[in-house]
Amino acid sequence: MPNGQVNKGAAAKMRGRGYVERANVITGAALNILGTTTFSKEFPLGEGWYQLRMRINLALVIGTGTTPIAEGELSIIKNILLKTDRGEILCNLPGRALYKIATYQKGAPPRKDAIAAATATYRVNLPIQFADPDMMRMEDTILDTSRYNSLTMQVTLGSVADLLGTPGTATVTATLDVEVERSLGRLPDNGKPFYHISYDFRPPVDAASLTTIDLERSADMSVKRLYVHSGTAGLAGLPFSGANADTIQDRVTVKDQNRFIEKERIHAMIQEGNKDDASLETFIAGLEVFDFVHDGSITSALSTGAKSVLQYTWTNQGGVVTPAIVTVASEAIRTLK
C-alpha cells in the first residue's frame, strides 16, 4: 500500500481496547446539601463506557466549627444511585463503599482530601468501574450505552454534621465533576457485553446482636466480589458507618444450603490475603474482600440463583459494644434486560 493510505477494512477489525477516549460530561454542577440531586440529560449515549469518574468538591467555610470527623469527606456522600431506563441498577452505594472498593480494584486509594478544621475545598474522587481489566475479557461487563434511551444518576449528600463533630457556624456547599472513559463510537460486535455490573449492599446489622447477613439470591445474578465493612459507633441502618474497625469479627464463613464457600476464616488473614491479591501497600482498615474471580474468569463468579440459602456469618471477638455495624456490599453481574 502507498505510504499514508489506510486499509479501512483492516482498521475496523483492529478496533479494540486502544480505541478509547476520555471525556468530561459534567463540570461544577451544584449538589444539594442534605438532599438528592438528579442527573440524566447530561450523559451522552451511544458509546461503551469502561468507567465513570466522579469528583465531589466540598467547599467548607469553617466559622466556629471544630473537631473534624475521620473520613467525613466520604461519610457525607450518603448514596450514589446509577440506573438505566431498562430498570438495571448499576450502582447503589454510599461514597465510603465506592472509595474502598476502588482501592481494592486499583491497588491504591483514589485521591481524597481529609477534612480539617479549616476553610478550604476538599475533593473526593470516586470511580465506578464497568469493564474489569482484571478479567480475561474485560468487555463482558462494559456499559453499552447504545442500548438505552437514558441513564440517571442520583447523588445524595448529608450535611456539615458529617464533617465536623462540632459544626458551630460552619457551612458547606458541594459541586460535581464527571468524566467517562468510553469507546470512540459504538462498540463493535465483538466488543459488546454479556452482562451489566451491579454494585449494591445488604441492610447492615449490629454485630452486638446479630452475626448473620443473608445475601441476595437471584436467578439473573452472580457475585464477583463481596466487600464487608465493620465499624464501631456507627448508626443503625446506615451502611459503611462508624469508625473502621478490625476488632469486631473473629472467624468468618460464607455458606449456602449445601457447602461452605469460605469456612471459618480468620478476619486478619483475609485482610492479609487481600493486600497480596490487590498489591496494596497496606490492608484496608475495617474491610474484608472475598474475590471469587481472582483467576480472571467471569465464569468463576458465585452463582446465586439455584441456592435456597446464601449467608455471610461470623463469630465476634470479645467485647463487641453496640452499635458495631457490619455491612456487606457486592460487585455482581446481572443478565442484560
C-alpha positions in Angstrom: 0.0 0.0 0.0 1.3 3.5 -0.7 2.6 5.4 2.3 -0.1 7.4 4.1 -3.0 5.3 2.9 -5.1 3.3 5.4 -6.8 0.0 4.8 -10.2 0.9 6.2 -11.3 -2.7 6.5 -8.2 -3.7 8.5 -8.6 -0.7 10.7 -12.2 -1.6 11.6 -11.0 -5.2 12.5 -8.3 -3.8 14.7 -10.6 -1.6 16.6 -10.3 -2.7 20.3 -9.2 -1.7 23.7 -7.0 1.1 22.5 -9.9 2.7 20.7 -10.8 4.8 23.8 -11.4 8.4 24.7 -11.8 10.2 28.0 -14.4 13.0 28.1 -15.7 15.4 30.6 -19.5 15.3 30.8 -20.4 17.3 33.9 -18.4 20.3 35.3 -19.1 22.2 38.5 -22.7 21.1 38.9 -24.2 22.2 42.2 -25.2 19.4 44.6 -27.9 19.7 47.2 -26.7 19.5 50.8 -28.9 17.3 52.9 -30.7 16.2 49.8 -30.6 14.5 46.4 -29.5 15.9 43.1 -30.5 14.1 39.9 -28.6 14.0 36.6 -29.7 12.4 33.3 -29.7 14.6 30.2 -26.0 15.4 30.9 -25.0 11.9 29.9 -24.3 11.4 26.1 -25.2 7.9 25.0 -24.1 5.6 22.2 -20.6 4.5 23.2 -19.3 1.8 25.5 -18.3 3.0 28.9 -15.3 1.5 30.6 -15.6 3.6 33.7 -17.1 6.7 35.1 -15.1 9.0 37.4 -16.8 11.4 39.8 -15.1 14.3 41.7 -17.1 15.8 44.5 -15.8 19.1 45.7 -16.8 20.1 49.2 -16.3 23.8 49.9 -16.2 24.2 53.7 -16.3 27.5 55.5 -15.2 26.7 59.0 -16.8 29.5 61.0 -16.7 28.3 64.6 -16.8 24.6 63.5 -14.3 22.2 65.2 -13.4 18.5 65.6 -13.1 17.1 62.0 -14.6 13.6 61.7 -12.3 10.9 60.3 -13.4 10.1 56.7 -16.1 12.7 57.0 -15.4 13.6 53.4 -16.6 10.2 52.5 -19.4 9.8 55.0 -21.2 12.9 53.8 -21.8 11.1 50.4 -24.8 9.1 51.5 -25.5 7.4 48.2 -24.7 7.2 44.6 -27.5 5.6 42.5 -26.9 5.0 38.9 -29.6 3.2 36.8 -30.7 2.7 33.3 -34.1 3.2 31.7 -34.5 -0.6 31.5 -34.5 -0.8 35.3 -30.9 -2.0 35.6 -29.3 -0.9 38.9 -25.6 -0.2 38.1 -24.6 1.3 41.4 -26.4 1.8 44.7 -23.7 2.6 47.3 -22.5 5.3 49.7 -19.3 7.1 48.9 -17.4 5.3 51.6 -18.1 2.0 50.0 -17.2 3.2 46.5 -13.9 4.6 47.7 -12.9 1.3 49.5 -14.0 -0.8 46.5 -11.9 1.3 44.2 -8.9 1.0 46.5 -9.1 -2.8 46.1 -9.8 -2.7 42.4 -7.0 -0.3 41.6 -4.4 -1.5 44.1 -4.1 2.1 45.5 -6.6 4.6 47.1 -8.1 7.3 44.9 -7.4 10.9 45.7 -9.3 12.4 48.6 -8.6 15.3 50.9 -9.1 14.6 54.6 -11.4 17.1 56.3 -9.7 19.5 58.6 -11.0 22.4 60.8 -10.0 24.9 58.1 -11.8 26.8 55.4 -10.9 25.1 52.1 -12.2 23.0 49.3 -11.9 19.3 49.9 -12.1 16.9 46.9 -13.1 13.2 46.7 -12.6 11.1 43.6 -14.9 8.1 43.2 -14.6 5.9 40.1 -17.3 3.4 39.1 -15.7 0.6 37.1 -17.8 -1.2 34.5 -15.2 -3.1 32.4 -12.9 -5.0 34.6 -9.2 -5.0 33.4 -8.5 -8.0 35.7 -10.8 -10.2 33.7 -9.7 -12.2 30.6 -12.4 -10.4 28.6 -12.9 -7.0 30.3 -15.7 -6.2 27.8 -18.0 -8.8 29.4 -19.4 -6.0 31.6 -18.7 -2.9 29.7 -21.6 -0.5 29.8 -23.1 -0.4 26.3 -25.0 2.9 26.4 -26.3 2.5 22.9 -28.9 0.1 24.5 -30.6 2.9 26.5 -32.6 6.0 26.0 -31.4 7.4 29.2 -29.1 6.9 32.3 -30.0 8.5 35.6 -27.6 9.3 38.4 -28.8 10.5 41.8 -26.3 11.9 44.3 -27.5 12.1 47.9 -25.4 14.2 50.4 -25.6 14.7 54.2 -24.7 17.9 56.0 -21.8 19.6 57.7 -22.6 17.4 60.7 -21.0 14.6 58.8 -17.8 16.5 58.5 -17.4 18.1 61.9 -18.1 16.8 65.4 -18.9 20.4 66.5 -20.4 22.1 63.4 -20.9 25.5 65.1 -21.4 28.1 62.4 -19.6 26.1 59.7 -21.2 25.7 56.3 -20.6 23.5 53.3 -21.5 23.6 49.6 -20.7 21.0 47.0 -20.3 20.6 43.3 -19.8 17.6 41.0 -17.4 16.9 38.1 -17.8 13.8 36.0 -15.6 12.2 33.3 -16.3 9.0 31.4 -13.8 6.7 29.7 -15.5 5.3 26.7 -15.1 3.7 23.3 -14.7 6.1 20.4 -18.1 5.5 18.7 -20.3 2.5 19.1 -18.9 -0.8 20.3 -18.0 -3.3 17.6 -20.0 -6.6 17.6 -17.1 -8.5 19.2 -16.8 -5.9 21.9 -20.3 -5.9 23.3 -21.2 -7.0 26.9 -22.9 -10.2 28.1 -23.8 -8.7 31.5 -24.2 -5.4 33.3 -22.3 -4.7 36.5 -24.3 -4.0 39.7 -22.8 -2.6 42.9 -25.2 -2.8 45.8 -25.4 -3.6 49.5 -27.4 -5.6 52.0 -29.0 -4.0 55.0 -26.3 -3.5 57.7 -26.6 -5.2 61.1 -25.4 -4.6 64.6 -22.8 -7.3 65.5 -23.6 -7.0 69.1 -27.0 -8.6 68.5 -26.8 -10.4 65.1 -23.9 -12.2 63.4 -25.6 -13.3 60.2 -26.3 -11.4 56.9 -28.5 -13.1 54.3 -27.0 -12.4 50.8 -29.2 -11.6 47.8 -30.2 -14.6 45.7 -31.5 -14.1 42.2 -31.6 -16.3 39.0 -30.0 -13.4 37.0 -27.2 -12.6 39.4 -23.7 -13.9 40.1 -21.3 -12.3 42.6 -17.8 -11.3 41.5 -16.6 -9.9 44.9 -18.0 -9.3 48.3 -16.8 -6.3 50.4 -17.5 -6.4 54.1 -17.1 -3.3 56.3 -17.0 -3.2 60.1 -17.4 0.0 62.1 -17.7 0.9 65.7 -20.0 3.6 67.0 -21.9 3.6 63.7 -25.5 4.4 63.0 -28.2 1.7 62.9 -29.3 1.0 59.3 -26.6 3.2 57.8 -24.3 1.2 55.5 -20.5 1.5 56.0 -21.0 3.7 59.0 -18.8 4.0 62.1 -15.0 4.1 62.7 -13.2 1.5 60.6 -12.7 -1.5 63.0 -10.8 -4.8 62.9 -11.9 -5.6 66.5 -15.4 -6.9 65.7 -15.2 -10.1 63.6 -13.1 -13.1 64.5 -13.9 -16.2 62.3 -15.9 -15.6 59.1 -17.9 -18.1 57.0 -19.8 -17.8 53.7 -22.1 -20.8 53.1 -25.1 -22.0 51.1 -27.5 -24.8 51.8 -25.0 -27.5 50.7 -21.5 -26.4 51.5 -19.0 -23.9 52.9 -17.8 -21.4 50.3 -15.5 -19.7 52.8 -15.1 -21.7 56.1 -14.2 -20.1 59.4 -11.5 -17.9 58.0 -9.6 -15.6 60.4 -10.5 -11.9 59.8 -6.9 -10.7 59.8 -5.8 -13.4 57.4 -8.5 -12.4 54.9 -7.2 -8.9 55.0 -3.6 -10.0 54.6 -4.6 -12.1 51.6 -6.5 -9.0 50.2 -3.3 -7.0 50.5 -1.3 -9.5 48.5 -4.0 -10.1 45.9 -4.6 -6.4 45.1 -0.9 -5.4 45.6 -1.9 -2.9 48.2 0.7 -1.0 50.2 -1.2 -1.9 53.4 -4.5 -3.6 54.1 -7.8 -1.6 54.1 -8.8 -1.0 57.7 -12.2 -2.4 58.6 -12.7 -4.1 55.2 -12.6 -7.7 54.0 -12.8 -8.7 50.3 -13.9 -12.1 49.0 -12.8 -12.2 45.4 -14.4 -15.1 43.5 -12.9 -14.0 40.2 -9.3 -13.7 41.2 -8.4 -16.2 38.4 -9.6 -13.7 35.8 -12.6 -15.7 34.6 -16.1 -14.3 34.7 -17.4 -17.8 34.9 -15.9 -18.1 38.4 -18.4 -15.6 39.8 -20.6 -17.1 42.5 -24.0 -18.0 41.1 -26.8 -17.2 43.5 -29.9 -18.3 41.6 -30.0 -22.0 42.5 -29.4 -21.5 46.2 -32.1 -21.7 48.9 -29.6 -20.3 51.5 -26.7 -17.9 51.0 -25.3 -16.4 54.1 -22.3 -14.4 55.5 -21.8 -15.3 59.1 -19.1 -14.7 61.7 -18.2 -15.1 65.4 -17.3 -12.0 67.3 -14.1 -11.1 69.0 -14.5 -10.4 72.7 -16.0 -7.2 74.0 -18.1 -6.1 71.0 -20.0 -3.0 72.0 -23.3 -1.8 70.4 -23.5 -0.3 67.8 -21.0 -2.4 65.9 -22.2 -2.0 62.3 -21.3 -4.7 59.7 -22.3 -4.1 56.0 -21.9 -6.4 53.0 -21.6 -4.8 49.6 -21.5 -6.8 46.4 -19.9 -6.3 43.0 -22.2 -8.5 41.0 -23.0 -9.3 37.3 -26.6 -9.5 36.1 -28.1 -10.5 32.8 -29.0 -7.6 30.4 -32.6 -6.6 30.3 
